[in-house]
């Protein structure tokens, strides 16, 4: 398959890297220069992938305006083109790209707004999962409690930011009548983003609940997650937090850390 | 029962998300709906809505992501996801394109053209066979719209498709707008293109709109699915029905999506052309 591979990698270079040279030798003119023919395809690739990113990151687009967004998207898609054909899965690295993109430096909160929008997009399309009943814990030996791990609903993201990104997101919705002023110094956000039914819900959590859930979602055992929560607030109520977790349907499976007790603080 | 009889039952429209609620609420008289497979491969509300709609209409799964012409082989993980969706939806048909869109692991989001050579014919045939085995059913393969051709191509596109169907047992999705766009862009006769396709292999027809653009002073037609079907393509539809017989026909619309009523109006027109072609007596019965 040498020649077909060559043709396809040459066209890939032309469509994503902008280097037409290797591809043009393969293409017939027929009354229009090969580079003009390649340009028709390049335009479509760039426009549709930019549109896919705009659909996933509408608030980022609004914050930087359409033209700058198209410029940033064009740079991003050359560095990180989609790895598969489901475009709702495209853009996982866009927030990190924006964080390192020098022209975005005057907007330090932009990457975290992108992280919030990516979390919402992921929640919308995450696999469906069945919540675990708290009754499942009855099977568990009490001495295993410290090393208990919980697999969390795959639609959940726990996102923290030094900026009030939830408020920035809210005041930049299309139906928001007046552009509001957001005080960037008003404090950060600790957010839980997940899908409930058909809707994506963004909720602010208090610091210990956020620390507890983020540790569990990261695969920590119950003892380690509790230690995280207590470090955030010595008055953390484990029983209440644990009950709420199940009442909200977050755990979907039980497990254990590899070496029981190894997670002790 | 679909008002308008057998002809209306053959005509479908592309289901696009902004129309989904209205279709569920009003149950418009179309025979079937086609969706873009790749929009339904996650979890959550999109596939749930599709399962609801499936209870009311036959669904065709139209894929853009299998990249049947990729030299690096089929993405088996993607194929498995599509097979899983097909199991849940039980579609009336599964279609894909004669094109490629993946190179070096990057998905280029375009139905890119292939050089039509023995090498690419063998490769696409192997991929179609692999996909058909995974689906447990024949695939319909659509002719692409094209804006460039390769120096190495030795096989005319309709001959390539005919041979692909002969080797693999796949059916052909004849997109008449693509036939028209590609032929006009290369000064060829769209009618002569149709004459080279084997009628028994044609399992479906697509109708859509295109736009006229200029590139370096030359008119290039772009298959943008953003307007009504052109008069030229309606004329080609009559000719196709005369040659192939009545076939399931889809009205496709993707950019600048209009009100659902506009798509239904185009579908009615297709039903009228279908009825006329049958009454004319020149049409053959649906191929077995």
Interface residues (C-beta under 8 A of the other chain):
Chain A: X1 X3 X4 X5 X7 X8 X9 X11 X12 X15 X16 X25 X26 X27 X28 X30 X31 X32 X33 X34 X36 X37 X38 X39 X40 X41 X44 X45 X48 X49 X52 X81 X82 X83 X84 X85 X86 X87 X88 X89 X124 X125 X126 X127 X128 X129 X155 X195 X198
Chain B: X38 X39 X41 X42 X43 X44 X45 X46 X48 X64 X65 X66 X67 X69 X70 X71 X72 X75 X77 X78 X100 X101 X102 X103 X104 X105 X106 X107 X108 X109 X110 X112 X114 X115 X117 X119 X120 X123 X147 X148 X149 X150 X151 X152 X186 X187 X215 X216 X218 X220 X222
